[in-house]
């Protein structure tokens, strides 16, 4: 990582009806490119996640190089196509690396 950009594509899907607290369970899958410095992970699936209002969070398990990647963010536009958030990598060569992320949908 250390200054390199890791390209990421996320797919976020609702996993069921809203829970009693109003949150919505979600499942997130991801693909990555340019992650060689972090152990070369190319994909990740989520252990589970949730969305509440405009906020979402998930813990993903990459296929190589790291144990977990935690992501949390918030929709920041009225079209709900932009999420500003942050991530933390746990395990592998990029253990404890963190940073900001902006995700956009076409």
N, C-alpha and C positions, 0 to 999 in steps of 0.2 A: 504494500500500500504506500505508505510514506510519500505522498504526493502524486501517486499514480491514480488514474481514474479507472474504476471498475464499472463497466457498463452492465446495467441490470434491467431486466424486464420482469415485472410482477403480474401475476394473475390473482385477483382477489375474488373469492366466491362466498356467498352466504351459505352457512352450513345448517341452517334450521331456523325455526321461528324465534322471535325475540324471547329472551329470558325474563324472569320475573323482575329483574333490576332494570329492564329496558335495553340492555346491551344485546347485540346481535353476534352470534358465533360466526366466525369466518375461517376459511382455509386459504392459505396463501402458497402459491408455488412460484419459484423464481428461476430464471436462467441468468448466467453471468458470463462475461467475456473479459479478458485482460486481468485475470485473477492469479496468474502464475506466481507472483511474489507472495501470495497468501496461501500457497499450497495447491493451487490449480483447481479450486472448485468451479464447477460449471452449472450446477443446479442445486436446488434446495426445496424441501417441502416443509410445511409448517407442522408443528406439534399441536397447534391450535392458536386461536387468536380471537380478538373481539373488537367490535366497533360499537362505540357509544356516542350518539350525536355525531359530531364531525371528527371525532378522534378514533384512531385505530392502533392496535398493537398486536404483534405476533412474535413468536420465537421460531426460527427456521433452523433446520439441520442440513448443512451442505453435504454433498456427496464426497468431498475430500477436503483436507487441509484445515478444517476448523470444526469445533464441536457444536457451537451454536452461533447464530447471528440474530440478535434481537433488534427489532425495528419498531419504532413508534412514530406516529405522525398525525397530522391534522389537515383535513381538507381546508384550503385557504381561498377558494374562489367560489362564486355562486353557481358555477356549472358543475362543481364537484369533480373536476378533471385534474386538479393539481393538489398534491399532498406534499407539504413541507414536514420534514421529520429528521430523525437521527437514528444512527445504528451503532451497535457495539458488537465486535467479534470476540468470541471466547474460544480459546484453544488454537493450536496450530501456530504457524510462524507470525501471524498477525494478532496474537492474543492481546486483548485489551485495546486494540485500535478502535477508534470511534470517530465519528464525523457526522456532518450534516448530509441530508439527501433531499432532493426535490424530484418528485415523481410526477410525470404528466401523462395524460391519456389523450390519444388523438381525437 
